[in-house]
Amino acid sequence: MRTNFDFTVPQRQSLIGVLVLFANTLQKSIRAFWPLLVVFLFRKELFDRMYVYIGIIILILLIAIIAFLKYWFFKFYIDSDLEEFVIESGILNKTKTTIQLHKIQKVDINQSLIQRIFNVHKLEIDTAGSDKKEASIGAISEEMAVNLKSRLIENSKKQDYNGNVDDFQSEQEPKSFITISLGSLIKIGFTANYMASLAYLFLVFSTISENLKQIGQESLIDDNVSKLDEFPLTTVLMIALGLIIFSVLFINLVMTIVKYFNFTIKRDENTFILSYGLINLKNTIINPEKVQIIKWTQNFFQRKLNVNTIEIKQASSDEKRAKNKDKTKIPGCNNDERIEILKLLIEKLPKYEKELHPNIRKLLLNSFIFILIPVTIGLFVNNYNNKFETVQAIGLATLYSLFIGVIILFSYKNYRLYTSTDFIVKKSGAWDIDYELIQPHKIQGIKTFQLFWQKRTNIGSVTLYTAGGNISFRTTNYSELKKLVNYWLYQVEVSKRNWM
């Protein structure tokens, strides 16, 4: 039985939230000043230890006082008359944040490592009018978080905020719908996000290198690199490549498991709840009505291993936010689970009644831009600086052309737009094959365009705008495209279904 909270009365966070605020502020201070701490540890002779320790004690006391004041002046409540959620905060500069309840798109309940230690939760609210989390409550009990989340997410249907639990709130816990197994996460960890892991590896190496230079220990890297001169170049390259591949796979696997461990989807009336995380626990409620774009991705290895990644994009105020904030990822679901998730979101599976494919000129143009121009420039530059012999330069140019050519060819073959009465699906990609789905009644705007040299060949492009991002399809039959656009506009005009 849930405790009934009266959210019309201003509420404070849990008292133990003071310790959470203190711990968060302390760890942020350590992250900000850790280079100074490293310098102090390696160059103690430059500092008077007594003054350093006194300074640390004073800093900790100040952080404790600020944490308590933040807790004391932080209040939140629901204004039932204005139908707004209100948060008051600030020590010297008072801030009052108000959110219209009907604009709330998503409510998350998360739990970081620090919050897990103190057994409190963080509630975050997203709307379609901000490029970041609209509101955040950092330390409340799980019971209060779940109760407040239910009130906020269901407000558009029920408007009773007198402290009573409405009929829409089930006394039973939401039933588990799908659980992503550890095996599926391992498969995704080994077969996806290579570039992100490579970028992370490069960032870590750069950070370590830069901080070693700051403390005068840059010779550690130079001395070890110079030892590699004793080995043949081929051996060094093979070892380096092997280490990079191993590191990327290891980082990707660890990050995937830590982030998405015990990924569970539960159904609750007209919404579904995502919960996952090994260290930082996250809990997200998604209303299928507010979903704008559904995207699922699968590459060759994932197809053999029967795993997919699904991304759900909800309402956003602009394209940038659609890419960053309002995207929820479901990793490692198999084909049967993907079908069940699609049915939950759009009630039925998409059917393809008509197919649009790109004109051959798209293949020729991409080949010209990404093969002919770079190869010509490269050979021209090499002709003047003679960095490579002619045979080597031609060999490298040939390898590059073959590699990029294969990517361009597969991208062209996979580039399709499928349409039906109820769905629009764009297929794209060379290695990772993406399917992006929208429903016509959720289209906010349509833009068609045709370059002047495309008129003779009847080629054109279209961009479909939704509140969760855009979908573009380029270089296809313009006459067929205009017929589809007219039909989509008609559907938008006559549809009585909610777009969010």
C-alpha atoms as one frame of an Amber mdcrd trajectory, in Angstrom:
protein
   0.000   0.000   0.000   1.471   3.319  -1.038   1.743   6.266   1.332  -0.334
   9.210   0.133   1.696  12.426  -0.032   0.011  15.820  -0.101   2.013  17.520
  -2.834  -0.141  20.657  -2.668   1.842  21.491   0.480   5.530  22.523  -0.005
   7.781  19.506   0.570  11.485  19.277   1.403  13.897  16.580   0.366  14.832
  13.793   2.776  16.885  15.072   5.710  19.653  12.690   4.811  19.764  14.595
   1.546  22.079  17.032   3.326  24.748  14.347   3.288  24.074  13.678  -0.405
  24.423  17.383  -1.238  27.622  17.501   0.820  29.085  14.417  -0.882  28.152
  15.681  -4.372  29.657  19.112  -3.766  32.794  17.563  -2.253  33.366  15.197
  -5.187  32.795  18.056  -7.664  35.403  20.119  -5.794  37.866  17.226  -5.892
  37.265  16.759  -9.639  37.815  20.478 -10.212  41.025  20.728  -8.188  42.522
  17.254  -8.586  45.472  18.515 -10.680  46.453  20.717  -7.703  46.148  17.707
  -5.403  48.415  15.676  -7.705  50.968  18.495  -7.748  50.791  18.660  -3.943
  51.402  14.912  -3.616  54.402  14.929  -5.988  55.808  18.343  -5.023  55.145
  18.581  -1.289  58.265  20.665  -0.744  56.619  23.621  -2.518  53.814  23.899
   0.063  53.447  24.478   3.792  51.540  21.387   4.897  49.879  23.080   7.879
  48.302  25.800   5.737  47.192  23.225   3.184  45.466  21.074   5.826  43.825
  24.112   7.442  42.574  25.202   4.028  41.125  21.739   3.377  39.307  21.742
   6.758  37.850  25.217   6.106  36.738  24.149   2.631  34.987  21.054   4.010
  33.171  23.152   6.657  32.029  25.636   4.013  30.758  22.807   1.819  28.820
  21.362   4.791  27.175  24.722   5.574  26.274  25.309   1.923  24.834  21.780
   1.655  22.534  22.362   4.643  21.369  25.754   3.355  20.653  24.252  -0.086
  18.576  21.566   1.604  16.676  24.018   3.803  15.720  26.489   1.069  14.788
  23.803  -1.478  11.032  23.150  -1.649   8.700  21.653  -4.244   4.936  21.339
  -4.593   2.050  21.070  -7.068  -0.108  24.167  -7.583  -3.470  22.554  -8.365
  -5.132  25.887  -9.215  -2.601  26.856 -11.888  -1.852  23.221 -12.770   1.881
  23.741 -12.327   4.733  21.960 -10.615   6.820  24.445  -8.624  10.372  24.230
  -7.284  11.818  26.926  -5.027  15.579  26.976  -4.426  18.542  29.241  -3.801
  20.429  30.548  -0.780  21.056  34.213  -1.620  19.564  34.343  -5.105  16.099
  32.823  -4.829  14.869  30.870  -7.838  11.328  29.725  -8.553  10.882  27.195
 -11.369   7.375  26.488 -12.609   6.439  23.748 -15.065   3.031  23.424 -16.648
   1.935  19.892 -15.912   0.570  19.154 -19.378   3.989  19.932 -20.899   5.818
  17.234 -18.942   7.180  14.684 -21.433   9.172  12.301 -19.274   9.917  11.704
 -15.603  13.064   9.830 -14.582  13.952   8.368 -11.202  17.703   7.825 -11.003
  20.084   6.733  -8.286  23.802   7.446  -8.389  26.369   5.579  -6.298  26.260
   8.284  -3.610  22.461   8.217  -3.550  22.483   4.426  -3.266  24.740   4.670
  -0.218  22.237   6.962   1.521  19.173   5.156   0.075  17.631   8.182  -1.638
  16.640   8.853  -5.249  16.846  11.673  -7.777  13.770  12.681  -9.750  14.255
  14.522 -13.066  11.563  16.128 -15.208  11.811  16.752 -18.959   9.598  19.023
 -21.013   9.618  20.046 -24.667  10.792  23.564 -23.902  14.357  23.218 -22.602
  17.729  21.978 -23.796  18.437  20.293 -20.455  16.594  18.663 -17.588  13.794
  21.098 -16.759  13.735  20.287 -13.037  15.563  18.004 -10.670  15.020  16.884
  -7.068  18.222  15.332  -5.818  17.408  13.379  -2.635  13.959  11.965  -1.854
  12.786   8.566  -0.717  11.830   5.947  -3.273   8.240   5.971  -2.058   7.895
   9.733  -2.513   9.671   9.641  -5.881   7.371   6.947  -7.271   4.255   8.696
  -5.949   5.271  12.102  -7.332   6.262  10.569 -10.651   2.836   8.984 -11.021
   1.081  12.261 -10.220   3.132  14.207 -12.747   3.066  11.755 -15.639  -0.664
  11.031 -15.392  -1.783  14.605 -14.762  -3.132  15.137 -18.267  -5.752  12.488
 -17.528  -6.397  13.025 -13.831  -6.361  16.374 -12.045  -6.880  15.523  -8.369
  -3.968  16.806  -6.244  -5.641  16.766  -2.818  -3.363  14.096  -1.481  -5.616
  11.255  -2.583  -4.519   8.468  -4.860  -6.774   8.506  -7.950  -8.358   5.530
  -9.633  -5.690   5.451 -12.324  -3.063   4.537  -9.748  -2.957   0.811  -9.432
  -2.318  -0.686  -6.025  -0.312  -3.395  -7.732   3.241  -2.966  -8.878   3.751
  -2.721 -12.663   4.259  -6.120 -14.254   7.603  -7.000 -15.799   7.299  -6.943
 -19.570  10.818  -7.561 -20.922  14.170  -8.118 -19.211  17.368  -7.764 -21.259
  19.690 -10.595 -20.257  23.358 -10.193 -19.379  24.219 -12.323 -22.411  22.455
  -9.868 -24.726  24.320  -6.949 -23.158  27.623  -8.761 -23.719  26.700  -9.253
 -27.384  25.921  -5.534 -27.764  29.091  -4.609 -25.883  31.215  -6.510 -28.418
  29.351  -5.389 -31.551  28.442  -1.693 -31.146  29.726   1.807 -30.290  33.296
   1.259 -31.475  33.867   4.931 -32.339  32.569   6.149 -28.975  34.884   3.775
 -27.108  37.832   4.766 -29.320  37.156   8.443 -28.607  36.952   7.705 -24.878
  40.252   5.821 -25.015  41.905   8.745 -26.797  40.493  11.171 -24.206  41.853
   9.118 -21.303  45.302   8.864 -22.902  45.373  12.614 -23.633  44.321  13.478
 -20.067  46.998  11.234 -18.535  49.655  12.606 -20.880  48.728  16.234 -20.172
  48.741  15.782 -16.393  52.080  13.935 -16.460  53.522  16.966 -18.236  52.107
  19.291 -15.573  53.884  17.402 -12.791  57.113  17.055 -14.762  56.819  13.330
 -15.477  56.379  13.461 -19.263  59.557  11.399 -19.635  57.611   8.320 -18.490
  55.816   8.174 -21.856  58.792   9.247 -23.973  61.116   6.637 -22.397  58.630
   3.811 -22.999  57.902   4.910 -26.564  61.620   5.087 -27.379  62.041   1.439
 -26.322  59.747   0.419 -29.174  62.465   1.403 -31.662  64.213  -1.863 -30.802
  61.422  -3.873 -32.464  60.515  -4.151 -36.167  57.944  -1.610 -37.357  55.521
  -4.349 -38.424  55.640  -5.921 -34.952  55.055  -2.565 -33.266  52.081  -1.790
 -35.518  50.536  -5.217 -34.926  50.960  -4.924 -31.151  49.549  -1.362 -31.147
  46.591  -2.420 -33.275  45.918  -5.414 -31.038  46.061  -3.271 -27.879  43.719
  -0.699 -29.385  41.195  -3.344 -30.464  41.350  -5.078 -27.072  41.027  -1.761
 -25.203  38.087  -0.586 -27.322  36.215  -3.884 -26.893  36.947  -4.004 -23.165
  35.883  -0.387 -22.577  32.751  -0.835 -24.660  31.804  -4.050 -22.872  32.350
  -2.618 -19.387  30.495   0.630 -20.145  27.545  -1.255 -21.655  27.176  -3.630
 -18.710  27.656  -0.914 -16.076  25.150   1.426 -17.734  22.445  -1.060 -18.780
  22.781  -3.881 -16.237  19.463  -5.554 -15.330  17.558  -3.601 -17.977  13.879
  -4.199 -17.288  10.778  -2.911 -19.065   7.531  -2.918 -17.076   4.028  -2.092
 -18.239   1.839   0.203 -16.154  -1.548   1.114 -17.625  -0.844   3.297 -20.694
   2.846   3.833 -19.971   5.914   1.681 -19.620   8.784   1.930 -17.175  12.466
   1.389 -17.936  14.824   0.569 -15.068  18.517  -0.244 -15.394  22.033   0.419
 -14.118  24.726  -1.287 -12.065  26.235   1.714 -10.265  23.850   4.531 -11.217
  20.297   3.186 -11.159  17.873   4.823 -13.584  14.114   4.603 -13.737  12.247
   6.208 -16.640   8.556   6.433 -17.472   7.622   6.796 -21.150   4.173   7.516
 -22.524   3.817   5.932 -25.995   1.578   8.809 -27.126   4.480  11.225 -26.708
   6.963   9.128 -28.696   7.807  10.842 -31.993  10.433   8.662 -33.696  11.363
   5.026 -33.138  14.709   3.837 -34.441  16.149   0.331 -34.341  19.668  -0.607
 -35.423  21.340  -3.878 -36.332  24.648  -4.698 -38.034  25.893  -7.955 -39.565
  27.234  -9.435 -36.316  24.165  -8.373 -34.347  21.917  -9.967 -36.952  23.791
 -13.255 -36.528  23.599 -12.940 -32.732  19.913 -11.870 -32.826  20.244  -8.575
 -30.947  19.003  -5.059 -31.740  19.298  -1.593 -30.271  16.147   0.535 -30.106
  16.124   4.320 -29.660  12.970   6.197 -28.675  12.833   9.929 -29.390  10.263
  12.008 -27.586   9.043  15.554 -28.091  11.747  18.224 -28.268  11.786  21.928
 -29.071  14.572  21.611 -31.642  16.741  19.124 -33.491  19.732  19.468 -31.144
  17.675  18.446 -28.140  16.234  15.567 -30.068  19.739  14.216 -30.514  20.916
  14.703 -26.956  18.240  14.798 -24.336  15.041  13.142 -25.469  16.542   9.895
 -26.712  16.008   6.714 -24.708  17.989   3.635 -25.704  16.976  -0.001 -25.242
  20.032  -2.217 -25.960  20.303  -5.920 -26.633  16.688  -6.892 -27.315  16.195
  -9.837 -29.642  13.870  -9.777 -32.646  10.853 -11.091 -30.722  11.388  -8.505
 -27.968  11.767  -5.771 -30.594   8.416  -6.736 -32.078   6.765  -6.635 -28.637
   8.249  -3.198 -27.913   7.036  -1.864 -31.274   3.553  -3.200 -30.561   3.599
  -1.452 -27.191   4.642   1.851 -28.759   2.603   1.886 -31.988   0.018  -0.857
 -31.323   0.825  -2.801 -34.502   3.768  -3.694 -36.690   4.555  -1.457 -39.673
   3.639  -2.701 -43.135   5.378  -1.538 -46.277   2.991  -0.744 -49.131   5.249
   1.475 -51.222   9.036   1.758 -51.590  11.097   4.723 -52.745  14.754   4.233
 -53.669  17.451   6.794 -54.508  18.435   7.706 -58.039  21.730   6.288 -59.362
  23.061   9.854 -59.328  23.291   9.665 -55.532  25.808   6.825 -55.873  27.775
   8.694 -58.547  27.801  11.969 -56.589  29.008  10.304 -53.368  31.725   8.488
 -55.313  32.858  11.781 -56.830  32.898  13.612 -53.469  34.385  10.913 -51.236
  36.652   9.023 -53.670  37.644  10.947 -56.761  38.265  14.331 -55.099  40.244
  13.029 -52.050  42.337  10.634 -54.169  43.137  13.356 -56.718  44.146  15.822
 -53.994  46.207  13.186 -52.192  48.142  12.148 -55.290  48.658  15.800 -56.255
  50.061  16.701 -52.827  52.257  13.591 -52.727  53.654  14.519 -56.145  55.139
  17.666 -54.584  56.309  16.475 -51.151  57.299  12.911 -52.239  56.345  11.447
 -48.898  55.499   8.136 -50.570  56.934   6.554 -53.661  54.659   6.498 -56.699
  53.866   2.787 -56.337  53.118   3.186 -52.610  50.916   6.235 -53.220  48.927
   4.440 -55.907  48.576   1.397 -53.637  47.283   3.513 -50.742  44.897   5.354
 -53.072  43.587   2.032 -54.378  43.021   0.643 -50.876  41.253   3.842 -49.842
  39.066   3.799 -52.966  38.077   0.160 -52.429  37.258   0.687 -48.751  35.220
   3.864 -49.239  33.672   2.457 -52.417  32.293  -0.550 -50.544  30.834   1.752
 -47.864  29.210   4.015 -50.480  27.814   1.029 -52.399  26.236  -0.577 -49.326
  24.892   2.796 -48.180  23.228   3.226 -51.582  21.756  -0.280 -51.594  20.353
   0.119 -48.064  18.935   3.619 -48.616  15.149   3.208 -48.870  11.933   4.925
 -47.818   8.997   2.633 -47.062   5.494   4.056 -46.702   2.017   2.840 -45.840
  -1.211   4.344 -44.567  -0.052   4.345 -40.947   3.741   4.434 -41.088   6.787
   5.995 -42.715  10.056   4.073 -42.341  13.484   5.199 -43.541  16.215   2.591
 -43.946  19.857   3.697 -44.142  23.429   2.781 -43.246  26.378   0.776 -44.570
  27.424  -1.326 -41.562  24.904  -0.358 -38.892  21.532  -0.588 -40.640  19.073
   1.933 -39.167  15.299   1.893 -39.444  13.602   5.156 -38.415   9.831   5.084
 -38.043   7.311   7.886 -37.672   3.530   7.984 -37.880   2.095  10.512 -40.366
  -0.217  12.194 -37.830   2.844  13.245 -35.778   4.397  15.217 -38.637   4.804
  18.897 -37.717   6.080  20.134 -41.055   7.245  18.963 -44.484   9.871  20.515
 -46.741  10.486  19.393 -50.318  13.285  20.792 -52.429  14.736  20.289 -55.872
  18.017  21.743 -57.106  17.845  23.444 -60.476  19.932  20.767 -62.219  17.632
  18.044 -60.823  14.475  19.319 -62.563  15.335  17.770 -65.899  15.833  14.332
 -64.351  12.809  14.667 -61.989  14.856  14.194 -58.815  14.093  15.777 -55.458
  14.310  15.424 -51.681  12.051  15.697 -48.658  12.474  16.438 -44.956   9.805
  15.454 -42.423   9.779  17.498 -39.218   8.473  16.093 -35.936   8.691  17.262
 -32.330  11.334  14.596 -31.768  13.642  15.309 -34.693  13.733  15.231 -38.476
  13.874  12.518 -41.128  15.259  13.348 -44.586  15.234  11.316 -47.781  17.242
  12.663 -50.717  17.678  12.188 -54.469  14.562  10.216 -55.342  11.673  10.427
 -57.819  10.219  13.892 -57.279   6.802  13.213 -58.826   6.179  10.240 -56.529
   7.490  12.264 -53.616   4.971  15.081 -54.185   2.092  12.609 -54.273   3.183
  11.192 -50.911   3.630  14.654 -49.427   0.103  15.663 -50.418  -1.271  12.494
 -48.852   0.705  13.039 -45.630  -0.552  16.624 -45.362  -4.100  15.356 -45.821
  -3.571  12.804 -43.042  -2.260  15.486 -40.686  -5.291  17.680 -41.365  -7.979
  15.031 -40.860  -6.360  12.970 -38.081  -7.975  13.219 -34.645  -5.175  11.302
 -32.910  -2.919  13.076 -30.415   0.584  13.806 -31.711   2.030  14.039 -28.170
